[in-house]
Every structure is written in structure tokens, then in C-alpha cells.
């Protein structure tokens, strides 16, 4: 056979293979881009939701002075922000039908509150006929509960504060673990190291077990609606779980969306710790009568008149900015030793 004929045979045999391989590589590249887009959309939505979940107009629901983690999570605001951001990033902002279809691939959203958690997931409801319908609803708040063999019951929080039934004393108690260590008969509260291990482990286990049940119920909905994908418990490292319960926050899961010949299976975690700002004090210099504003950490000796959250608010009320650094420099000069 001539070399030209061999070349033709080679091209006829291998060109289709090269074409198919190139096509699959291109398809895989597109699938990776799409998967990345979905993951970024999910992460951004969770971060936005975490950022707004503690906006609160009620003074009695703001962060308590005893714990930086004691805040009231606004789950409805977090959910609406999450949904809006997801829809915007996926190009379906004004399409209510597409948004609802998108939520079908989100088996669970979890709000980790200070003393319990909520799960937004599909639940079965009777329609009055033989059929069962599903709709996404919030669960009641589920506390981080724990009980021991002595009959004691403890509701954990995201820090060392507990609500507990002391079976030995026959009464309910509450407070930080270190405060109750000497006054309670509950063994767990008397060992701070063991307490912290059990507290973290119990919170993670409670949320994991609940999430597994929710995903199993979501599979029932999927089967009834012709979805062939099997929703499964996502693989989350223990480190990620422990990081997620350091502060109030939100977790969301997305599964089953086709990207090429693969299916999306991702999760995102967003922390919602409320960071307190230093208060701005509006005071009057008794020597000059001039109104100044300054951080609460600054002590110029002025008569305090008002307290603001921002310097802009104080300036609007007629207070001039006081230079605390100049005050500290002056104090340093006055206290500098004189060398003879």
C-alpha cells in the first residue's frame, strides 16, 4: 500500500476520534465554567444573606453585652437576600417560575442562631385529596440539646452559655459554664475542656442528623416530580463544620443541576458575627464651650452630652472632630523626664 493511501486510511480512522476528543474537551471546559459560576453564585448569595441577617430595628433584640455572639437572626431577611442574589447571578432575576425551579435544587438552607437552628426545606402537606404536595417552609427553632445518663438536660449555645436542668438539684439553671462549674451537680459543667468538646460535637451532630433527614425527604419530592438525581448528604470536613458553628451564620446546599455530563453538588457557609463599633461621644469642652465628638475610648475630660454610632451623625449635630492623638502626644511631652 502506498504512503498516500496509508495517510488517507490514518486520517479516516483517527480524525473522528480526534474530533470527538476535542468536542469532549470543549464540553468539559464549558461544564467547569458553569460549575464555577454556580458555586460563585451560591457563595455570594450566602455571604450577602449572612451580612444582613442581623439587621434589627428592635433594641431588645440587639447583641447582648454578655456575649458577642448573642444576636437575633432575621431568617426571613436572610432568605429573601439569598434568593435575590442567587437569581441575579443566574440571570433569572424577574422570572418567578425559574426561581422556584432553582429552589428545587436547593434541598436545604440552615440558619445557625445563637441558641438553636432553623432549616428551610420542602415539607409534605396534605391537599385534601389523596395526593401529597410539597412546599418549602421554615422549621421551628431546634435547640442544641444534650442529655446525660443522670437525667440532666442541657441546651447549648454557640458559646459557653447554657440553659440546663440540674437533676441533682431538681431545678433549671442558666449561665456561663465557668460560672456554674462550682454550683451545679452536672458533671459536664465542672470540666471546661470536656464541656467544650461535647458542646461542639453535639451541635454538629444535631445539625448533621437533621440535614440527612431533610435531604431524604427532598428525594421523595424529587421522585414524585421526575427528577432522577439522588440528593445526598454533602461531604463536609469536620474542620468546616466546627468553623461553621463558631458564630451565627447560614449554610446552603445546591445539588443536581446538570453541568455537561456531571451534576452540581456544592455547599457554602457564611458567618454572621455582629461586630460592635466603638461608640462616638459628643461632648463639650468646659474651658471653651466648644462641642467636640470623639471615640468612646478617648478620654479628653469633656462633659459628655450625646452618644452616636458614627462620626457623621455627630458632625451633623454640630460637633467638631477632636484630635485624640494630639492629646496623647501632649501627655507624653508633659511626662517626659527632664535630664540635667
ROTORTOR-883480 format. One line per 4 residues: number of its first residue (from 0); for each residue x, y, z of C-alpha. Coordinates in pm, 1 decimal, decimal comma. Layout:
NUM) X Y Z | ...
END
This chain:
0) 0,0 0,0 0,0 | 137,0 340,3 -95,0 | 222,5 603,6 161,6 | -56,1 829,1 34,5
4) -310,3 551,5 77,6 | -184,3 487,0 431,5 | -219,6 854,8 506,1 | -577,5 853,9 385,5
8) -659,7 547,0 595,3 | -496,0 710,2 900,0 | -700,0 1026,2 853,8 | -1024,2 832,2 802,3
12) -967,7 629,2 1119,1 | -824,3 884,8 1359,5 | -989,7 1210,7 1250,7 | -1329,0 1113,8 1400,6
16) -1151,7 1016,4 1722,9 | -967,2 1347,9 1738,3 | -1290,7 1533,1 1664,1 | -1479,4 1350,9 1940,4
20) -1194,6 1407,3 2186,8 | -1179,8 1778,5 2104,7 | -1556,6 1804,9 2136,9 | -1549,5 1641,9 2480,1
24) -1263,2 1865,1 2596,5 | -1458,6 2171,2 2488,3 | -1770,6 2037,5 2661,9 | -1570,8 1967,6 2980,7
28) -1429,9 2321,2 2974,9 | -1779,7 2467,2 2943,2 | -1903,4 2241,2 3221,3 | -1622,5 2357,4 3451,8
32) -1704,0 2720,6 3376,3 | -2071,1 2660,1 3451,2 | -1993,1 2472,3 3773,0 | -1767,7 2758,2 3884,3
36) -2042,2 3008,2 3803,4 | -2295,6 2818,3 4014,2 | -2052,2 2783,6 4303,9 | -1969,1 3155,6 4294,2
40) -2340,0 3240,5 4282,4 | -2406,6 3021,4 4585,0 | -2113,4 3160,1 4783,7 | -2207,5 3520,2 4702,6
44) -2571,1 3459,6 4797,6 | -2469,4 3307,8 5130,6 | -2231,3 3593,9 5206,6 | -2499,6 3853,2 5126,3
48) -2751,9 3669,9 5342,9 | -2506,4 3646,4 5632,5 | -2432,5 4018,4 5605,7 | -2796,8 4122,2 5652,2
52) -2930,0 3856,3 5888,1 | -2866,3 4070,0 6198,3 | -3017,4 4397,4 6078,8 | -3269,4 4469,6 6350,0
56) -3488,5 4764,9 6442,4 | -3574,0 4627,0 6788,6 | -3338,8 4740,3 7062,8 | -3414,6 4440,8 7286,5
60) -3308,0 4202,7 7006,1 | -2965,8 4356,8 6953,8 | -2640,5 4199,8 7068,8 | -2625,0 4146,8 7441,3
64) -2341,8 4283,1 7648,6 | -2260,9 3942,2 7798,5 | -2176,9 3771,6 7469,0 | -2064,5 3897,6 7129,4
68) -2247,3 3601,9 6973,2 | -2585,8 3670,3 7135,3 | -2778,5 3818,8 6844,1 | -3118,8 3759,1 6691,2
72) -3101,4 3616,9 6338,5 | -3357,8 3750,9 6090,3 | -3412,7 3435,6 5886,0 | -3673,8 3589,0 5654,1
76) -3444,9 3875,7 5552,5 | -3157,6 3629,4 5507,7 | -3373,8 3405,7 5285,4 | -3502,3 3687,4 5064,6
80) -3149,2 3825,2 5023,0 | -3011,8 3479,1 4941,9 | -3282,6 3412,8 4681,3 | -3246,1 3754,7 4519,9
84) -2867,2 3726,3 4489,0 | -2886,6 3371,0 4350,1 | -3146,4 3473,8 4091,4 | -2945,7 3779,0 3990,7
88) -2623,8 3582,7 3941,3 | -2800,7 3308,2 3747,6 | -2975,1 3552,5 3514,6 | -3332,3 3479,3 3628,8
92) -3395,1 3786,6 3842,8 | -3754,4 3856,5 3728,7 | -3854,4 3502,1 3635,0 | -4060,3 3367,2 3926,6
96) -4108,7 3026,0 3764,7 | -3733,1 2985,9 3705,9 | -3658,6 3099,3 4061,3 | -3895,0 2836,1 4200,1
100) -3733,2 2575,1 3977,7 | -3391,6 2685,5 4105,8 | -3507,7 2631,2 4465,3 | -3597,8 2272,3 4373,9
104) -3221,9 2208,5 4350,8 | -3154,7 2361,5 4693,0 | -3252,6 2085,6 4935,9 | -3175,7 2285,9 5250,0
108) -3083,4 2625,9 5389,0 | -2975,3 2630,3 5753,2 | -2971,2 2933,9 5981,4 | -2742,9 2878,9 6280,2
112) -2878,3 3102,3 6555,4 | -2724,1 3160,3 6896,6 | -2929,9 2903,0 7086,8 | -3071,7 2687,5 6807,5
116) -3110,0 2650,0 6433,9 | -3373,1 2671,0 6160,7 | -3391,9 2467,1 5838,9 | -3566,4 2587,9 5525,2
120) -3666,1 2282,1 5325,5 | -3950,8 2110,8 5143,4 | -4212,1 1953,8 5367,7 | -4513,6 1743,6 5274,8
124) -4860,3 1885,8 5322,1 | -5199,9 1733,1 5261,7 | -5404,8 1892,4 4984,5 | -5740,5 1747,1 5085,4
128) -5716,2 1477,1 4820,6 | -5518,7 1154,7 4800,5 | -5216,5 1342,5 4668,2 | -4944,9 1495,7 4880,0
132) -4786,2 1825,7 4781,0 | -4456,6 1976,9 4891,0 | -4364,9 2331,8 4976,9 | -4059,0 2495,7 5126,3
136) -4108,4 2619,4 5481,8 | -3901,5 2711,9 5784,0 | -3883,2 2461,1 6064,2 | -3943,0 2575,0 6422,8
140) -3624,0 2667,8 6604,5 | -3449,3 2347,4 6711,8 | -3230,9 2385,4 7023,0 | -2882,7 2235,4 7056,4
144) -2995,5 1983,6 7317,6 | -2797,5 1727,3 7515,0 | -2884,3 1489,4 7799,4 | -2679,0 1252,4 8012,2
148) -2741,5 927,5 8198,2 | -2802,4 1113,1 8526,8 | -3114,8 1279,7 8392,5 | -2954,7 1618,8 8335,0
152) -3057,1 1815,8 8027,0 | -2853,4 2094,2 7866,1 | -2937,3 2337,2 7589,0 | -2607,0 2457,4 7442,3
156) -2539,2 2787,3 7268,3 | -2265,9 2899,2 7029,8 | -2050,7 2996,0 7327,2 | -2026,0 2884,1 7689,4
160) -2371,7 2997,7 7797,8 | -2613,4 2714,4 7882,0 | -2974,4 2655,8 7984,7 | -2978,4 2334,7 8188,1
164) -3193,8 2117,0 8409,9 | -2990,5 2006,8 8710,9 | -3147,7 1672,3 8807,2 | -2946,5 1653,5 9130,6
168) -3075,4 1990,9 9249,3 | -3416,2 1947,6 9084,6 | -3417,7 2289,4 8918,1 | -3342,4 2479,7 8597,5
172) -3027,2 2688,1 8586,6 | -2863,3 2913,2 8330,4 | -2535,7 3096,8 8290,4 | -2187,7 3054,1 8152,9
176) -2022,6 2717,9 8211,8 | -1741,6 2868,0 8422,1 | -1999,4 3040,8 8644,0 | -2197,1 2719,2 8704,2
180) -1896,9 2487,3 8746,8 | -1888,8 2510,6 9127,9 | -2260,8 2546,9 9196,3 | -2405,9 2272,8 8972,2
184) -2412,0 1897,2 9023,9 | -2393,3 1840,7 8645,7 | -2059,4 1669,6 8582,8 | -2018,7 1808,1 8232,8
188) -2030,6 2167,0 8357,1 | -1745,9 2101,6 8600,0 | -1486,5 2028,2 8330,1 | -1434,7 2313,7 8084,0
192) -1228,2 2107,4 7836,6 | -1479,0 1822,4 7822,9 | -1765,9 2070,7 7810,3 | -1623,6 2240,1 7500,7
196) -1565,3 1908,1 7323,9 | -1916,8 1783,9 7395,7 | -2075,4 2119,4 7310,4 | -1916,1 2141,4 6965,9
200) -1969,6 1774,3 6887,8 | -2334,5 1782,6 6992,5 | -2419,0 2092,6 6788,1 | -2256,0 1946,8 6475,9
204) -2424,6 1607,8 6524,3 | -2768,4 1764,7 6573,3 | -2739,8 1968,4 6253,2 | -2590,4 1677,9 6054,3
208) -2868,1 1437,7 6156,6 | -3138,2 1691,3 6076,7 | -2979,8 1768,6 5740,4 | -2967,2 1399,4 5648,0
212) -3339,8 1363,8 5726,0 | -3424,1 1673,7 5522,8 | -3230,7 1551,2 5218,8 | -3401,7 1211,9 5238,4
216) -3740,9 1385,1 5235,6 | -3626,5 1601,7 4944,8 | -3557,8 1282,8 4747,4 | -3922,6 1187,5 4791,3
220) -4021,7 1519,6 4636,0 | -3767,2 1467,7 4354,8 | -3901,3 1122,2 4268,4 | -4259,3 1250,0 4253,0
224) -4150,7 1526,3 4016,0 | -3944,8 1313,1 3778,4 | -3600,3 1422,0 3899,4 | -3361,5 1131,7 3851,7
228) -3079,6 1280,7 4060,9 | -3031,2 1126,8 4406,7 | -2973,9 1403,7 4660,9 | -2712,9 1300,8 4916,5
232) -2555,3 1431,9 5233,1 | -2265,2 1654,4 5117,6 | -1912,3 1570,0 5223,9 | -1813,1 1843,0 5468,8
236) -1490,4 1819,2 5663,8 | -1502,5 1828,2 6042,8 | -1295,9 2146,7 6033,7 | -1557,8 2318,3 5815,7
240) -1832,5 2202,3 6048,9 | -1652,1 2337,8 6354,3 | -1579,5 2667,0 6177,9 | -1945,7 2698,6 6083,0
244) -2058,6 2686,9 6447,8 | -1813,2 2947,3 6573,2 | -2069,8 3220,3 6507,9 | -2426,4 3264,0 6398,7
248) -2446,7 3215,6 6024,2 | -2607,1 3046,1 5726,2 | -2537,3 2728,4 5528,5 | -2686,7 2646,8 5188,7
252) -2666,1 2341,3 4963,5 | -2717,7 2310,7 4589,6 | -2734,4 1973,0 4414,4 | -2848,6 1807,8 4094,6
256) -2810,2 2085,3 3834,8 | -2658,3 1938,0 3518,9 | -2321,9 2072,3 3402,5 | -2217,0 1870,5 3098,9
260) -2234,1 1505,2 3195,8 | -2184,4 1589,5 3565,3 | -2415,8 1715,1 3839,2 | -2355,1 2004,5 4076,3
264) -2309,9 1908,4 4443,6 | -2186,1 2202,8 4644,4 | -2239,7 2392,0 4967,9 | -2148,5 2733,0 5105,2
268) -2112,3 2868,6 5457,8 | -2139,1 3231,7 5562,2 | -2069,8 3367,4 5909,9 | -2284,8 3644,4 6050,2
272) -2098,7 3766,8 6357,2 | -2208,7 4112,3 6457,9 | -1902,2 4328,6 6516,6 | -1972,3 4614,1 6753,6
276) -1836,2 4955,2 6656,9 | -1680,0 5192,6 6905,1 | -1938,7 5449,1 7009,1 | -1887,6 5814,5 6918,1
280) -1934,4 6054,3 7210,9 | -2043,8 6414,8 7169,6 | -1905,4 6631,4 7449,1 | -1843,5 6995,5 7542,2
284) -1505,0 7139,1 7636,5 | -1576,8 7316,2 7969,4 | -1294,3 7564,8 7909,7 | -1414,5 7690,6 7571,3
288) -1772,7 7566,9 7540,4 | -1690,5 7413,6 7200,4 | -1872,6 7093,1 7106,8 | -1645,5 6800,4 7004,6
292) -1703,0 6440,5 6904,4 | -1451,9 6163,8 6979,2 | -1435,5 5780,8 7017,2 | -1555,2 5641,8 7349,1
296) -1201,9 5505,6 7404,0 | -1069,1 5864,6 7407,7 | -1084,9 6043,1 7746,6 | -1039,1 6418,9 7694,4
300) -1224,8 6508,8 8014,3 | -1514,4 6680,5 7836,0 | -1872,9 6678,0 7959,8 | -2049,8 6405,3 7759,7
304) -2379,2 6514,8 7607,6 | -2477,5 6259,1 7341,8 | -2371,8 5921,8 7200,3 | -2368,3 5842,7 6826,6
308) -2294,9 5536,6 6613,7 | -2095,8 5729,0 6350,6 | -1882,7 6043,1 6336,4 | -2102,8 6168,9 6051,4
312) -2406,6 6173,4 6280,6 | -2213,6 6368,9 6542,9 | -2091,3 6621,6 6286,5 | -2447,5 6668,4 6161,7
316) -2543,6 6762,5 6518,0 | -2278,2 7033,0 6528,3 | -1986,1 6854,2 6695,3 | -1631,2 6913,9 6571,4
320) -1385,8 6624,8 6547,8 | -1148,7 6612,8 6844,2 | -789,9 6504,1 6776,5 | -722,7 6240,5 7042,5
324) -374,8 6170,7 6906,2 | -274,1 6530,2 6983,8 | -396,8 6478,1 7338,5 | -181,8 6168,5 7381,6
328) 120,3 6347,8 7233,1 | 74,0 6633,4 7478,9 | 52,9 6392,8 7770,8 | 373,1 6223,2 7658,2
332) 555,9 6555,9 7641,8 | 437,7 6650,3 7991,6 | 550,5 6321,8 8142,4 | 888,7 6313,7 7969,4
336) 1167,3 6319,5 8231,8 | 1398,8 6622,1 8244,4 | 1766,8 6545,1 8220,0 | 2012,6 6782,0 8395,4
END
